[in-house]
Amino acid sequence: MSEDDTSYLLPYARRPDFKVARASELSGSDRRLYRFLEIAPGLSAWITIVGIILASMYAPFFAAYFIIAFSVFWVLKTIFLSVHVRHNWKRLKHHMELDWGSLVQRFNYDKYYHLVIFPFYKEPREVLEGTLQGLADSKYDLKKIIVVLAAEERAGEEAKKLANEMEKKFGQKFGHFLVTIHPENIVGEIAGKGSNTHFALHQVREKIIDANNIPYKNILTSIFDIDTVIYPDYFNCLIWHFMTVENPYKSAFQPVPLFTNNLWEATALSRVMAMSSTFWQMIMQERPEKAATFSSHSVSFQALYEIGYGQANVVSEDSRIFWNLLLANDGKFEVVSLSYPIAMDATTAPTLWGTVQNIYRQHRRWTYGVENWCYLIYHFTKNKAIPLKKRLAISAIQGEGYWSLVTNPIMLFILGWAPIFLGTREFHETVLSYELPIMVRNLLVVAMLGLVVSSVISLSLTPPRPDGHSRFRYIVMTLQWIMVPMTMIFFSAIPGLDAQTRLMFGRYMGFWVTPKRIK
């Protein structure tokens, strides 16, 4: 098959703009539309924030009533989210107790292979060994597992050497083991996980899948971050869901990421951010209308082949894969929540300031996922085969999510005091001016009770205490949740506003690799 042959692609995936990543890749009216979409998220966020401040100055009574209404809304939203976390936690605990190996015995699944791709950059040996050992400890036929260790040429000879050493140590344990070296400076690519994965998928198809005549429909592809350590029954759980879902070839399968590999060595800030990220993904598992793939996930190789694999020119490649699949399949693609965990690393650094910087950069990269909203809206104007109701619903839900992520924490911070300090003299002379901060404070205290739920659930998901760590750390892990109001602003809203503002001004981001550390 020649490189120019696209007959194997789904019709919509053959469009020249199917894998557009930014406005500069288009021309004419399409470029203007895409550029407008890149501006819209950041502009709406700034209008909201500046509008609240101006309202506090020139319309303090309106601002005060809005503050009260928003505070009530926040309390209700907190209850709503806490209920979802608790429901998913109960389902997660139940799924972890099941014997998935026995459950899948009623199916004839011997023909299926698991292709597992681990893109890596300069991560240390201990991370790779822990990941591959976890895979080797899987309660699954290891001869049905194809492992691809995808190194980067730009990481230098040390990365290649380490990859080859891992192949020598673990290669014989699995059905197939392939080391790929992603070339640097390929025109049109962004150096990062997406481009590396895209290259690795091409390589494994040519060198292993086609060479061994393995049908594409018989391969489940798991694209994992290099620090992903699977739980022993992961592949049994995955194949059970694959065999029981209504349309397995039109589904992506999403586990729950527990950022717990190094939780006992991480700082309180790292732990709060790690568990907050886990809770957010647990909430998404309870809300299928908002779900998209995140970080480590699985999907049929056939589905990936039909869209030309992944996308090599975006930052938020993990969720872009799902949106590619949704558009190419005319809206007939879904995320199936496994409610089963995988273990990953909490973000750390040798120093506290380094940890702060790494967490900020990681969340800025995650919130740069707003680029996917631009991509979706652009293609929703093109692909009329997707029902209008579905296009509108996805557009509104995704758009509101990126808007509220940036604005809501900042609004909570501003609203309680802005009318008091910035309002008119007439407003200061009213009872409302006196009562406002008290009312807002009391409502937010009620909302903070949701942190009790977070604390209990986080402790239940924390790995057993290793030797050398005091039991006193459990008390710290309980009290650390008082940091959440601060982390919402400085490590959620502000990185998100940073990312959206960069996109608004066309200062496109590259892929930042989160450093991995054992201790």
PyMOL commands that set and color helices and strands:
alter all, ss='L'
color gray80, all
select helices_A, chain A and resi 11-14+23-25+28-58+60-97+100-106+125-136+142-144+153-155+157-173+193-209+216-218+234-244+248-250+268-285+301-305+317-328+352-380+388-415+418-422+425-428+431-448+450-461+472-504
alter helices_A, ss='H'
color red, helices_A
select strands_A, chain A and resi 113-119+145-152+176-182+219-223+229-230+251-258+297-300+334-343
alter strands_A, ss='S'
color yellow, strands_A
deselect
rebuild
show_as cartoon
